[in-house]
Amino acid sequence: MSEPIISIKNLRKNYGEKQVLKGIDLQINAGQVIGYIGPNGAGKSTTVKILIGLIPDFEGEIIIGGQRLHDNLLDIKRVIGYVPENAELYEVLTPMEYLEFVGKLQGMEQEQINHRSQAMLSQFGLKDVMNQRMDTFSKGMRQKVLLISGMIHNPQIIILDEPLSGLDANAVILVKEIISRLAQEGKTIFYCSHMMDVVEKVSDRIILINDGEIVADGSFTELQNNSGGTLEQIFAKLTGKGNIGDAAGAFINAFD
């Protein structure tokens, strides 16, 4: 059996007195689409920031592509693509200029940057504005550029944090298909989102984290067999918010 592309052992992280991650253990194989979900404050963002090297001080061991994160951070960053939920694009640049900037940071050749940028922008319907400054772009248009910037260097691991934010329906369908095809090519997708219906459809393995600990790990079918219901219902049950109907009723009753 091949080694996992991502190995996380006893991952712990504190912010002062607050323990955010309480011993996360994960083995992720290449080609998996991981749906990493949990309520706000559960530790999702902290996990992601550790994986991409933004938080260097943590306890435990992380091995990515056979290399220890603490020892080979720059090499590991080259095989990871990251699309954050909120990112500041350089709005004075055009999409082509921004993608050239990102591509050069990744060590890509100019010809390759140009080819991939034009091809990818065209598929997202941005061909006609690829040389326009992004300060006039809608949120959805900026999100498309952000998605491309996270994948332009053809990374082995792609970490997506709410990647569909602001996208129109056709772009959402396209991103879902891209995720599926990348996984077929052996890429590993780490997908963080609060959109349970999308997570359910795109993920072949769902990891639910709550209060810094993994409370569920398996395919949607496996989670359903253990807990029953939709992913939203499973989420609510395992994160202590099972009486959603009662909460909604109490909210409405507040109008009385």
C-alpha positions as CSV (number, residue, x, y, z in Angstrom):
1,M,0.0,0.0,0.0
2,S,1.4,3.4,-1.0
3,E,2.2,6.0,1.6
4,P,-0.4,8.7,2.3
5,I,0.1,12.0,0.6
6,I,-0.8,13.8,3.8
7,S,-0.1,12.3,7.3
8,I,-1.1,14.2,10.4
9,K,-0.3,12.7,13.8
10,N,-1.4,14.1,17.1
11,L,-1.8,17.7,15.8
12,R,-2.3,20.1,18.6
13,K,-2.5,23.9,18.7
14,N,-3.2,26.3,21.5
15,Y,-3.9,30.1,21.4
16,G,-2.9,31.0,24.9
17,E,-5.2,29.1,27.3
18,K,-7.5,28.0,24.5
19,Q,-6.9,24.6,23.0
20,V,-8.0,24.8,19.4
21,L,-6.8,21.4,18.0
22,K,-6.8,18.5,20.5
23,G,-4.8,15.7,18.8
24,I,-5.9,15.5,15.1
25,D,-4.9,12.2,13.4
26,L,-5.4,11.9,9.7
27,Q,-4.0,9.8,6.8
28,I,-5.0,11.1,3.4
29,N,-4.3,9.2,0.2
30,A,-3.5,10.8,-3.2
31,G,-6.6,11.2,-5.4
32,Q,-9.0,11.7,-2.5
33,V,-11.5,14.5,-2.3
34,I,-11.7,15.3,1.4
35,G,-14.7,17.3,2.7
36,Y,-13.3,19.0,5.9
37,I,-16.3,20.5,7.7
38,G,-17.2,21.8,11.1
39,P,-18.9,24.7,12.9
40,N,-17.2,28.1,13.3
41,G,-14.4,27.8,15.8
42,A,-14.0,24.0,15.4
43,G,-10.4,24.3,14.2
44,K,-10.8,24.0,10.4
45,S,-9.1,27.2,9.5
46,T,-6.3,26.5,12.0
47,T,-5.7,23.1,10.4
48,V,-5.5,24.6,6.9
49,K,-3.2,27.4,8.0
50,I,-0.9,24.9,9.5
51,L,-0.9,22.7,6.4
52,I,0.1,25.7,4.1
53,G,2.7,26.9,6.5
54,L,1.0,30.1,7.8
55,I,1.1,28.8,11.4
56,P,4.6,27.3,12.1
57,D,4.2,26.7,15.9
58,F,2.2,23.6,16.5
59,E,2.6,20.3,18.3
60,G,2.6,16.9,16.5
61,E,3.9,15.7,13.2
62,I,2.8,16.5,9.6
63,I,4.3,14.8,6.6
64,I,3.3,15.9,3.1
65,G,4.6,14.0,0.1
66,G,7.1,12.1,2.2
67,Q,8.6,15.3,3.7
68,R,8.2,16.7,7.3
69,L,6.5,20.1,7.2
70,H,8.8,21.6,9.8
71,D,11.9,20.6,7.8
72,N,10.9,21.2,4.2
73,L,8.3,24.0,4.2
74,L,9.4,25.7,0.9
75,D,9.5,22.4,-1.0
76,I,6.1,21.4,0.3
77,K,4.6,24.8,-0.6
78,R,5.5,24.1,-4.2
79,V,3.2,21.1,-4.4
80,I,0.2,22.8,-2.7
81,G,-2.3,25.1,-4.2
82,Y,-4.4,27.2,-1.9
83,V,-7.7,29.1,-2.5
84,P,-8.7,31.0,0.6
85,E,-12.2,32.1,1.5
86,N,-11.2,35.8,1.6
87,A,-8.2,37.1,-0.2
88,E,-7.0,40.5,-1.3
89,L,-6.2,40.5,-5.0
90,Y,-4.0,43.3,-6.4
91,E,-6.9,45.1,-8.0
92,V,-4.7,47.5,-10.0
93,L,-3.5,44.5,-11.9
94,T,-5.3,42.7,-14.8
95,P,-6.0,38.9,-14.5
96,M,-3.1,38.2,-16.8
97,E,-0.7,40.4,-14.8
98,Y,-1.9,38.8,-11.5
99,L,-1.5,35.3,-12.8
100,E,1.9,36.1,-14.2
101,F,2.9,37.4,-10.7
102,V,1.7,34.2,-9.1
103,G,3.2,32.0,-11.8
104,K,6.6,33.6,-11.4
105,L,6.4,33.1,-7.6
106,Q,5.9,29.4,-8.4
107,G,8.9,29.3,-10.7
108,M,6.9,28.8,-13.9
109,E,8.2,29.8,-17.3
110,Q,6.6,32.8,-19.0
111,E,5.3,30.8,-22.0
112,Q,3.7,28.3,-19.7
113,I,2.1,31.1,-17.6
114,N,0.7,32.7,-20.7
115,H,-0.7,29.5,-22.1
116,R,-2.3,28.3,-18.9
117,S,-3.7,31.7,-17.9
118,Q,-5.4,32.4,-21.2
119,A,-6.8,28.8,-21.4
120,M,-8.1,28.8,-17.9
121,L,-9.5,32.4,-18.0
122,S,-11.3,31.5,-21.2
123,Q,-13.0,28.5,-19.7
124,F,-14.3,30.7,-16.8
125,G,-15.7,33.2,-19.3
126,L,-13.1,35.9,-18.6
127,K,-11.4,35.9,-22.0
128,D,-12.7,39.3,-22.9
129,V,-11.6,41.0,-19.7
130,M,-8.3,39.2,-19.1
131,N,-6.4,42.5,-19.8
132,Q,-8.8,44.7,-17.8
133,R,-7.9,46.0,-14.3
134,M,-9.7,43.9,-11.6
135,D,-10.9,46.9,-9.6
136,T,-14.1,46.9,-11.6
137,F,-14.7,43.1,-11.2
138,S,-17.6,41.5,-9.4
139,K,-16.9,39.2,-6.4
140,G,-17.6,36.2,-8.7
141,M,-15.1,37.3,-11.3
142,R,-12.4,37.9,-8.7
143,Q,-13.2,34.4,-7.2
144,K,-12.6,32.9,-10.6
145,V,-9.2,34.5,-10.9
146,L,-8.4,33.4,-7.4
147,L,-9.3,29.8,-8.2
148,I,-7.1,29.8,-11.2
149,S,-4.2,31.3,-9.2
150,G,-4.4,28.4,-6.8
151,M,-4.2,25.8,-9.5
152,I,-2.1,27.4,-12.3
153,H,1.1,25.7,-11.1
154,N,-0.5,22.2,-11.3
155,P,-0.1,21.3,-7.6
156,Q,-0.5,17.8,-6.3
157,I,-2.6,19.0,-3.3
158,I,-5.3,21.7,-3.7
159,I,-6.8,23.2,-0.5
160,L,-10.1,25.0,-1.2
161,D,-11.7,27.1,1.5
162,E,-15.3,28.1,0.4
163,P,-14.2,28.1,-3.3
164,L,-17.7,28.7,-4.7
165,S,-18.3,32.0,-2.9
166,G,-19.9,34.4,-5.3
167,L,-19.8,32.1,-8.3
168,D,-22.7,31.9,-10.7
169,A,-24.5,28.5,-11.3
170,N,-22.5,27.6,-14.4
171,A,-19.2,28.4,-12.7
172,V,-20.2,26.2,-9.8
173,I,-20.9,23.3,-12.1
174,L,-17.6,23.8,-13.8
175,V,-15.7,23.9,-10.5
176,K,-17.3,20.7,-9.4
177,E,-16.3,19.0,-12.6
178,I,-12.8,20.3,-12.4
179,I,-12.5,18.9,-8.8
180,S,-13.7,15.5,-10.0
181,R,-11.3,15.4,-12.9
182,L,-8.3,16.5,-10.8
183,A,-9.0,13.7,-8.4
184,Q,-9.2,11.2,-11.3
185,E,-5.7,12.4,-12.2
186,G,-4.4,11.6,-8.7
187,K,-4.6,15.1,-7.2
188,T,-5.7,15.4,-3.6
189,I,-8.4,18.0,-2.9
190,F,-8.9,19.3,0.7
191,Y,-12.3,21.0,0.5
192,C,-13.6,23.2,3.4
193,S,-17.1,24.5,3.2
194,H,-20.3,25.2,5.1
195,M,-22.4,24.2,2.0
196,M,-23.3,20.7,3.1
197,D,-25.1,19.8,-0.2
198,V,-21.9,20.6,-2.2
199,V,-19.6,18.8,0.2
200,E,-21.9,15.7,0.1
201,K,-21.7,15.7,-3.7
202,V,-18.0,16.4,-4.4
203,S,-16.3,14.5,-1.5
204,D,-15.5,10.8,-1.4
205,R,-14.5,11.2,2.2
206,I,-16.0,13.6,4.8
207,I,-14.2,14.6,8.0
208,L,-16.3,16.4,10.6
209,I,-14.3,18.3,13.2
210,N,-15.9,19.7,16.3
211,D,-14.2,21.6,19.2
212,G,-10.8,20.6,18.0
213,E,-11.5,16.9,17.6
214,I,-12.6,14.6,14.7
215,V,-16.1,13.3,15.5
216,A,-16.8,11.6,12.1
217,D,-14.7,10.3,9.2
218,G,-15.9,8.3,6.3
219,S,-17.8,8.4,3.0
220,F,-21.3,10.1,3.1
221,T,-22.8,6.6,2.9
222,E,-20.8,5.4,5.9
223,L,-21.8,8.5,7.9
224,Q,-25.4,8.1,6.9
225,N,-25.3,4.4,8.0
226,N,-23.9,5.5,11.4
227,S,-26.1,8.5,12.0
228,G,-28.8,8.6,9.4
229,G,-30.3,11.6,7.6
230,T,-28.8,14.2,5.3
231,L,-25.3,15.6,5.8
232,E,-26.9,18.7,7.3
233,Q,-28.8,16.5,9.9
234,I,-25.6,14.5,10.6
235,F,-23.7,17.7,11.1
236,A,-26.3,19.2,13.5
237,K,-26.5,15.9,15.5
238,L,-22.7,15.5,15.9
239,T,-22.0,19.2,16.7
240,G,-24.6,19.4,19.4
241,K,-27.2,21.4,17.4
242,G,-29.7,18.5,16.8
243,N,-32.8,20.5,17.7
244,I,-32.7,22.9,14.7
245,G,-36.5,22.8,14.5
246,D,-36.9,23.9,18.1
247,A,-34.3,26.6,17.6
248,A,-36.1,27.9,14.5
249,G,-39.4,27.9,16.4
250,A,-37.9,29.8,19.3
251,F,-36.5,32.4,16.9
252,I,-39.9,32.9,15.2
253,N,-41.6,33.1,18.6
254,A,-39.4,36.0,19.5
255,F,-41.6,38.1,17.2
256,D,-44.6,37.6,19.5
